[in-house]
Amino acid sequence: MNLRTRLLASFSIFVLTLLALGSWSIWNLQQLGLVSQRILSENSVSVTASDEMKYAAERIDSSLAILLLGRREHALPEIEKNRRYFDRAFIRAASNITEPGEPAKIDEIRRRRDNYYRLVNEFLVEIDAGREQQSFYLDTLEPAFHELHESCQELLQLNQDAMFRKSDLAASVARSGEILTMFIAGGLVLAGIGLAFFLAGQIVRPVLELKESAAKIAGGNLSARAVIHSRDEVGILAAEFNRMAERVEQLRRTDLGQMLIARQTLEVALRSLNDPVVIVNEIARVTRLNPAAEKIFGDENRSVGRTLSELSHDSRLAIAVDQALRSQQAVAIETVASAITLSANGTERAYRIETTPMRDDDGQVLGAIMLLDDVTNLRQIDKLKSRFIDIAASHLQAPLRDAELGIHALLSEMAGELNDNQRDLLENCRKDIEELEKVIRDLLTLSRIESGELTPQLAPTDLADFLNRTAEDLRPRVEAAEISFDANIDPRLPALAIDKNQISEVIDQLADNAIRCTPRGGEIQIMSMPREDYIEIIFRDNGCGIPQEYLPVIFNRFTRVPGTPSGGTGLGLAIAKRLIEAHGGQITVSSVIDNGTTFTIILPSAGLG
């Protein structure tokens, strides 16, 4: 019997048992449905009808009391209407007799109804004759009403009791089905365990032996062969494996030649690239430099085995490599303005960096490749653009200030009294001018950072104390928006030389964005921890998140994500990125839609403590 037949036979028994369990479950559900249907069809009509008869009798009695008070025009129509309502309900109850004792109770209700109707008619005749009937109502009509009401209640109770009995029956059927289903399921589990052991003995053992043979060949023992136990598929696989091992042994020398060719191809490709390329191993030490990279970092023979922090004064290179290895994701500086300046053969050049982790077929990280894209010419163009923005924004400030003063004068009614429409229009204009002034201020700030005019005023700072105080300053603003705030600052943070005002501005900008994008009842977190060569500050929320297509451009000027709450100028994150990079650090973002956003600030610690 081949392996396929054995597997089909084994699993056929299991499938048939599953079908039996499914059939039993379906039958059990049908029985429960029948019991539930009986409860609804047999008793619910009588319960509703009994309740309606009680209500109609109560309304008739209330109308008779109103009639005693002389309000004939309200009482008589109500009496007739509720008689008809009672009779219709009685007919439904009499047509739905399903329980023992119901016929006698229906007859009792009929007699007491007819007696009550007769007494009501006598009462109405006496009232029409103008005679006082209060004693007749209290002594005769009221007891008749209570008898009729009691009979209706007893019919209601009789059907409710029947419903409870049937409900208990349904629960009993469900319990029985549950117990039997558990027994059948337990039997299936035991059968499955037995089948697993059977298959392990019949199939897995030869496969494990085959695996051991493969491991021997992988270790260099090309003479290892698999033992053939049967003529089924596993036996055929073992035979084919042995043929493959023989072929591998024959092609060993040929494969070594091909590996040399592949290595030579890689060498040629690296050397032909005009952009600098650096390859590091899994512990961030340089293993390869192409000729373009040697112009920046020095001769490859002297650079191999060293870290980028030892080869370059710019800590962002080492941080990018460390981040790529830790996160196992590509790390890039996308914008031209954020490019790193490095010296190549004595000439200052601007480079955009992209670091990508290298993995083997099993996903294990082997190292990382750093590509430096020369954007020197693009940076010159970007500086011209920034200069133009600076000049344009500076020239806009004076007329905007004059316009704001003019609007203030008009609102102060220095030029005459204003009506409400004029005041609303001027208020809107003032708000628009304030928004425009904020955009201009942010543009000027961004331009001065990029031109180097606004450099960080570094001062030694106890980072843990500074971040704790910053978090406590943020707390009232966050909690005022009904958002919980959690700060987790590692007390082991070293002292750093930073510009406290600029770092506070970055954290404030991240907080403003998080508050706008996080609903009430959400959570915002700030945390910080030391790494080997840098400090990590993480700002996280559980708000609406950022779509993946906007993550690469979120730090660009005037980037706005559709669907997110408005309120900023679109320049805040661009400014935040430039300020962090001016400190020699990086800021990255990750986000999941409807699951929040995480900003990570990285500040180098080497030489700043």
C-alpha positions in Angstrom: 0.0 0.0 0.0 1.5 3.3 -1.0 1.7 6.4 1.2 -1.2 8.1 -0.5 -3.6 5.2 0.1 -2.5 4.9 3.7 -3.1 8.5 4.3 -6.5 8.5 2.6 -7.6 5.4 4.6 -6.5 6.9 7.9 -8.2 10.3 7.3 -11.4 8.7 5.8 -12.2 7.3 9.3 -11.6 10.6 10.8 -13.8 12.4 8.2 -16.6 9.9 8.7 -16.5 10.5 12.4 -16.7 14.2 11.9 -19.7 13.8 9.6 -21.4 11.7 12.3 -20.7 14.4 14.8 -22.0 17.1 12.5 -25.2 15.1 11.7 -25.8 14.6 15.4 -25.3 18.3 16.1 -27.7 19.3 13.3 -30.4 16.9 14.6 -29.9 18.2 18.2 -30.2 21.8 17.0 -33.4 20.9 15.1 -34.9 19.4 18.3 -34.1 22.6 20.2 -35.7 24.6 17.4 -38.9 22.5 17.6 -39.1 23.0 21.4 -38.6 26.8 21.0 -41.1 26.9 18.2 -43.7 25.1 20.3 -43.2 27.7 23.1 -43.8 30.5 20.7 -46.6 29.1 18.7 -48.6 27.4 21.5 -48.4 29.7 24.4 -47.4 33.2 23.3 -50.8 33.9 21.7 -52.7 33.0 24.9 -50.3 35.0 27.1 -50.8 38.1 24.9 -54.6 37.6 24.7 -54.8 37.2 28.5 -52.8 40.3 29.1 -55.0 42.3 26.6 -58.2 41.1 28.4 -56.9 42.2 31.7 -56.0 45.6 30.3 -59.5 46.0 28.6 -61.3 45.0 31.9 -59.2 47.5 33.8 -60.0 50.3 31.3 -63.8 49.5 31.5 -63.6 49.7 35.3 -61.8 53.0 35.1 -64.3 54.4 32.7 -67.2 53.4 35.1 -65.5 55.3 37.9 -65.1 58.3 35.6 -68.9 58.0 34.8 -69.7 58.3 38.5 -67.9 61.6 38.4 -70.3 62.8 35.7 -67.9 62.8 32.7 -70.3 60.9 30.5 -68.9 62.1 27.2 -65.5 60.5 28.0 -66.6 57.4 29.7 -69.2 55.8 27.4 -67.0 55.7 24.2 -64.2 54.2 26.3 -66.5 51.5 27.7 -67.7 50.4 24.3 -64.2 50.5 22.7 -62.7 48.3 25.5 -65.6 45.8 25.4 -64.7 45.2 21.7 -61.0 45.0 22.6 -61.8 42.5 25.3 -64.0 40.4 23.0 -61.4 40.2 20.3 -58.7 39.1 22.8 -61.1 36.5 24.2 -61.8 35.0 20.8 -58.0 34.6 20.2 -57.6 33.0 23.6 -60.5 30.6 23.0 -59.1 29.7 19.5 -55.7 28.8 20.9 -56.3 26.2 23.6 -53.1 24.1 24.0 -52.8 23.3 27.7 -54.8 21.1 30.1 -57.2 23.2 32.2 -57.5 25.9 29.5 -61.0 24.9 28.3 -62.4 25.2 31.9 -60.7 28.5 32.4 -62.0 29.9 29.1 -65.6 28.9 30.1 -65.1 30.6 33.4 -63.9 33.8 31.8 -66.9 33.6 29.4 -69.4 33.3 32.3 -67.8 36.1 34.3 -67.5 38.3 31.3 -71.2 37.9 30.4 -72.2 38.6 34.1 -69.9 41.6 34.2 -71.4 43.0 30.9 -74.9 42.5 32.3 -74.2 44.4 35.5 -72.5 47.1 33.5 -75.6 47.5 31.3 -77.8 47.7 34.4 -75.5 50.3 35.9 -75.7 52.4 32.7 -79.5 52.3 32.7 -79.7 53.5 36.2 -77.2 56.3 35.5 -79.3 57.3 32.5 -82.3 57.5 34.8 -80.4 59.9 36.9 -80.2 57.7 40.0 -77.2 57.6 42.3 -75.3 54.3 41.7 -72.2 54.6 43.8 -73.2 51.8 46.2 -74.1 49.5 43.3 -70.7 50.1 41.7 -68.8 49.4 45.0 -70.9 46.5 46.2 -71.7 44.7 42.9 -69.7 45.9 39.9 -66.4 46.1 41.6 -66.4 42.4 42.9 -67.6 41.2 39.4 -64.7 43.1 37.8 -62.2 41.5 40.2 -63.5 38.0 39.5 -63.1 38.6 35.8 -59.7 40.1 36.2 -58.6 37.2 38.4 -59.7 34.6 35.8 -57.7 36.4 33.1 -54.7 36.4 35.3 -55.1 32.7 36.0 -55.2 32.0 32.3 -52.1 34.1 31.8 -50.3 32.3 34.6 -51.3 28.9 33.2 -49.7 29.6 29.9 -46.6 31.2 31.4 -46.1 28.1 33.6 -46.3 26.0 30.4 -43.7 28.2 28.7 -41.4 27.7 31.7 -41.8 23.9 31.6 -41.1 23.8 27.9 -38.0 26.1 28.4 -36.8 23.6 31.0 -37.3 20.8 28.5 -35.3 22.8 25.9 -32.5 23.3 28.4 -32.5 19.5 29.2 -32.3 18.7 25.5 -29.4 21.1 25.2 -27.5 19.7 28.1 -27.9 16.1 26.8 -26.7 17.2 23.4 -23.7 19.0 25.0 -22.6 16.0 27.0 -22.9 13.6 24.1 -21.1 16.1 21.8 -18.3 16.3 24.4 -18.0 12.5 24.4 -17.9 12.3 20.6 -15.3 15.2 20.4 -13.2 13.5 23.1 -13.2 10.3 21.0 -12.2 12.3 18.0 -9.3 13.8 19.9 -8.1 10.4 21.1 -8.5 9.0 17.5 -6.5 12.0 16.2 -3.7 11.3 18.7 -3.6 7.7 17.7 -3.5 8.6 14.1 -0.6 11.1 14.7 1.4 8.4 16.4 0.7 6.0 13.6 1.8 8.5 11.0 4.8 9.3 13.0 5.9 5.7 13.0 5.1 5.1 9.4 6.2 8.4 7.8 8.1 10.7 10.1 10.9 8.3 11.0 12.1 7.7 7.4 11.8 11.5 6.9 13.9 12.2 10.0 16.6 9.8 8.7 16.5 11.6 5.4 17.0 14.8 7.2 20.0 13.5 9.1 21.5 12.4 5.8 20.9 15.9 4.4 22.6 17.5 7.4 25.6 15.3 6.9 25.9 16.4 3.3 25.5 20.0 4.3 28.3 19.5 6.8 30.6 18.3 4.0 30.2 14.5 4.1 29.1 14.2 0.5 29.3 10.3 0.7 26.3 10.2 3.1 23.2 8.3 1.7 19.7 7.8 2.9 18.4 4.3 3.9 15.4 3.2 1.7 12.8 1.4 4.0 9.9 1.1 1.5 8.7 1.5 -2.0 6.2 4.2 -1.3 6.5 7.9 -1.9 9.0 8.3 1.0 11.1 5.5 -0.4 11.0 7.1 -3.8 12.1 10.4 -2.2 15.0 8.7 -0.5 16.1 7.1 -3.7 15.9 10.5 -5.5 17.8 12.1 -2.6 20.6 9.6 -3.1 20.8 10.3 -6.8 21.0 14.0 -6.0 23.8 13.4 -3.4 25.8 11.6 -6.1 25.2 14.5 -8.5 26.3 17.0 -5.8 29.5 15.0 -5.2 30.2 15.0 -9.0 29.6 18.7 -9.4 31.5 19.8 -6.3 34.4 21.2 -8.2 32.2 22.7 -10.8 30.2 24.6 -8.1 33.3 25.9 -6.5 34.2 27.4 -9.9 30.8 29.0 -10.2 31.1 30.5 -6.7 34.4 32.1 -7.8 32.7 33.5 -10.9 29.8 34.9 -8.8 32.3 36.6 -6.4 34.2 38.1 -9.3 30.9 39.4 -10.7 30.0 41.0 -7.4 33.5 42.6 -7.2 33.1 44.1 -10.7 29.6 45.4 -9.9 30.7 47.1 -6.7 33.7 48.7 -8.3 31.7 50.0 -11.2 29.2 51.9 -9.0 29.9 55.7 -9.0 28.1 56.1 -5.6 29.9 55.1 -2.4 28.8 51.7 -1.0 29.7 50.4 2.4 29.0 46.8 3.5 29.0 46.0 7.3 28.6 42.6 9.1 26.0 41.8 11.7 27.9 43.6 14.5 28.2 46.8 12.4 31.9 46.4 11.4 33.0 47.3 7.9 33.6 44.3 5.6 33.7 46.0 2.1 34.2 49.5 0.6 33.9 50.2 -3.1 36.4 52.7 -4.7 33.9 55.6 -4.3 33.6 54.9 -0.6 37.4 54.6 -0.2 37.6 58.3 -1.2 35.5 59.2 1.9 36.6 56.6 4.5 40.1 55.7 3.4 41.7 52.6 2.1 39.6 49.4 2.4 42.4 47.4 4.0 42.7 49.9 6.8 38.9 50.3 7.2 37.8 46.6 7.3 36.9 45.6 10.9 36.2 49.1 12.1 32.9 50.8 12.8 31.6 53.8 10.9 31.8 55.9 14.1 35.5 55.3 14.0 35.8 56.2 10.3 33.5 59.3 10.2 32.9 62.3 12.5 29.1 62.2 11.5 27.4 59.9 14.0 24.3 59.6 11.8 26.1 57.0 9.6 26.7 54.7 12.6 23.2 55.3 14.0 21.6 54.5 10.6 23.5 51.2 10.4 22.6 50.3 14.0 18.9 51.1 13.4 18.8 49.0 10.2 20.4 46.0 12.1 18.1 46.4 15.1 14.8 47.0 13.3 15.7 44.7 10.3 14.2 47.4 8.1 15.7 50.0 5.6 16.7 53.3 7.2 16.9 56.3 4.9 17.5 60.1 4.9 15.1 61.0 2.1 15.2 64.8 1.9 18.0 66.8 0.2 18.1 69.4 3.0 18.8 66.6 5.5 21.7 65.2 3.5 25.0 64.4 5.3 28.1 66.4 4.4 31.2 64.3 3.9 34.7 65.0 2.6 35.7 63.1 -0.6 39.3 63.7 -1.6 39.3 67.0 0.2 36.0 68.2 -1.4 32.9 68.6 0.6 30.0 66.7 -0.9 26.4 66.2 0.3 25.0 62.6 0.5 21.6 61.1 1.0 22.0 57.8 2.8 20.0 54.6 2.6 20.9 51.6 4.7 19.3 48.2 4.0 19.8 45.0 6.1 21.1 41.8 4.3 19.4 38.5 5.1 20.0 34.9 4.2 17.3 32.5 2.9 16.2 31.8 6.5 15.7 35.5 7.2 18.8 35.7 9.4 20.5 39.2 9.3 24.0 38.9 7.9 24.8 42.6 7.9 23.8 45.8 6.1 24.5 47.7 2.9 24.8 51.5 3.0 24.4 53.5 -0.2 25.4 57.2 -0.3 23.6 59.1 -3.0 25.5 62.3 -4.0 23.0 65.2 -4.0 25.5 68.1 -3.8 24.0 69.8 -6.9 20.4 69.2 -5.6 21.4 70.7 -2.3 22.6 73.9 -4.0 19.2 74.1 -5.8 17.5 73.4 -2.5 19.4 76.2 -0.8 18.4 78.7 -3.6 14.8 77.6 -3.0 15.1 78.1 0.7 16.7 81.5 0.2 13.8 82.5 -2.1 11.3 81.4 0.6 13.2 83.4 3.2 13.2 86.5 1.1 9.5 86.1 0.1 8.4 85.4 3.7 10.4 88.4 5.0 8.8 90.7 2.5 5.3 89.4 3.4 5.7 90.2 7.1 5.5 94.0 6.9 2.2 94.2 4.8 0.6 91.5 6.9 1.5 93.5 10.1 0.0 96.6 8.5 -3.1 94.8 7.5 -3.4 93.3 11.0 -3.1 96.8 12.6 -5.7 98.2 10.2 -8.2 95.4 11.0 -7.5 95.9 14.8 -8.3 99.6 14.3 -11.5 98.9 12.5 -12.6 96.4 15.2 -11.8 99.0 17.8 -14.3 101.2 15.9 -11.7 104.0 15.5 -13.1 104.6 12.0 -16.7 104.4 13.0 -19.3 102.0 14.4 -19.5 98.5 12.9 -22.6 96.4 12.3 -22.5 92.7 13.2 -21.8 91.5 9.6 -18.9 93.8 9.3 -17.5 92.7 12.6 -17.8 89.0 11.6 -16.0 89.6 8.3 -13.2 91.5 10.0 -12.8 88.8 12.7 -12.5 86.2 9.9 -9.9 88.3 8.2 -7.9 88.7 11.4 -7.9 84.9 12.0 -6.7 84.3 8.4 -3.9 86.8 8.8 -2.9 85.1 12.1 -2.8 81.7 10.3 -0.7 83.3 7.5 1.7 84.9 9.9 2.2 81.5 11.6 3.0 79.9 8.2 5.5 82.7 7.5 7.1 82.3 10.9 7.5 78.6 10.4 8.9 79.1 6.9 11.4 81.6 8.2 12.4 79.2 11.0 12.8 76.3 8.5 14.8 78.5 6.1 17.2 79.7 8.9 17.7 76.1 10.1 18.5 74.9 6.6 20.8 77.8 5.9 22.7 77.3 9.1 21.7 80.6 10.7 19.7 78.9 13.4 22.2 76.5 15.0 21.6 74.6 18.3 22.9 76.4 21.4 24.3 73.3 23.1 24.6 73.1 26.8 25.2 70.1 29.1 21.8 68.8 30.2 20.6 66.1 32.6 18.5 64.4 30.0 16.3 62.3 32.4 15.4 65.4 34.5 14.8 67.5 31.4 12.5 64.9 29.8 10.6 64.3 33.1 10.0 68.1 33.4 8.9 68.3 29.8 6.5 65.4 30.2 5.0 67.1 33.3 4.5 70.3 31.4 2.7 68.4 28.6 0.5 66.4 31.0 -2.2 69.1 31.7 -2.6 69.8 27.9 -3.0 66.1 27.1 -5.4 65.3 30.0 -7.5 68.4 29.1 -8.3 66.6 25.9 -9.5 63.6 27.9 -6.5 61.5 26.8 -4.4 59.5 29.3 -0.6 60.3 29.4 2.2 58.0 30.5 5.8 59.0 30.8 8.5 56.3 31.2 12.0 57.9 31.3 14.9 55.7 32.1 16.8 57.4 35.0 20.1 56.0 33.6 20.1 58.4 30.7 23.5 60.2 30.4 24.0 63.9 30.4 23.9 65.3 26.8 24.9 68.7 25.3 21.6 69.8 23.7 19.6 72.9 22.9 16.7 72.5 25.4 14.5 75.0 23.7 14.8 73.2 20.3 14.3 69.7 21.7 11.2 71.0 23.7 9.9 72.5 20.4 10.2 69.1 18.7 8.4 67.3 21.6 5.7 70.0 21.6 5.1 69.5 17.9 4.8 65.8 18.3 2.4 66.3 21.2 0.2 68.7 19.2 -0.1 66.2 16.4 -0.8 63.3 18.8 -3.5 65.3 20.6 -5.2 66.2 17.3 -5.2 62.6 16.0 -6.0 60.7 19.2 -9.7 60.4 20.3 -11.0 61.0 23.8 -10.2 58.0 26.0 -7.0 57.3 24.0 -3.4 57.2 25.3 -0.2 59.1 24.6 3.2 57.8 25.8 6.6 59.3 26.0 9.6 57.1 26.9 13.3 57.2 26.6 16.1 54.7 27.0 19.9 54.6 26.5 21.4 52.5 23.7 25.0 51.7 23.0 26.0 54.8 21.1 22.8 56.9 21.2 19.7 57.9 23.2 16.2 56.8 22.0 13.2 59.0 22.7 9.9 57.4 21.7 6.6 59.4 21.4 3.6 57.1 20.8 -0.2 57.5 20.5 -3.0 55.1 19.6 -4.9 57.5 17.4 -6.0 57.4 13.7 -2.6 56.6 12.3 -0.9 57.5 9.0 -1.4 55.7 5.7 1.7 53.8 4.5 1.9 55.9 1.3 2.4 59.1 3.3 5.1 57.8 5.7 8.0 58.6 3.2 6.9 62.2 2.8 5.5 63.0 6.2 8.6 65.2 7.1 8.3 67.2 3.8 7.0 70.8 3.8 3.2 71.2 3.7 2.5 67.5 3.9 -1.1 67.0 5.0 -2.6 63.5 5.5 -6.2 63.4 4.2 -8.8 62.6 6.8 -6.7 63.7 9.8 -7.8 66.7 12.0 -6.5 70.0 10.7 -4.9 72.7 12.9 -1.2 72.9 11.9 0.7 74.6 9.1 2.1 71.5 7.6 5.6 72.6 8.5 5.9 71.4 12.1 7.3 67.9 11.3 9.7 69.4 8.7 11.1 71.8 11.4 11.3 69.0 13.9 13.3 66.8 11.6 15.8 69.7 10.8 16.2 70.5 14.5 17.0 66.9 15.4 19.4 66.5 12.5 21.1 69.7 13.5 21.9 67.9 16.8 23.4 65.1 14.7 20.4 62.8 15.3 17.6 61.3 13.4 13.8 61.1 13.7 11.8 58.3 12.2 8.1 57.4 12.1 6.1 54.1 12.0 2.3 53.9 11.9 -0.6 51.5 11.5 -4.1 52.9 10.4 -6.5 53.0 13.4 -3.7 51.7 15.7 -1.6 54.8 16.3 1.7 56.4 15.3 5.2 56.1 16.8 7.9 58.8 16.4 11.4 57.8 17.4 14.0 60.5 18.1 17.7 59.3 18.1 20.4 61.6 19.7 24.0 60.5 19.6 25.6 60.1 23.0 29.3 59.8 22.1 31.3 62.8 23.1 28.3 64.9 24.4 28.2 63.8 28.0 
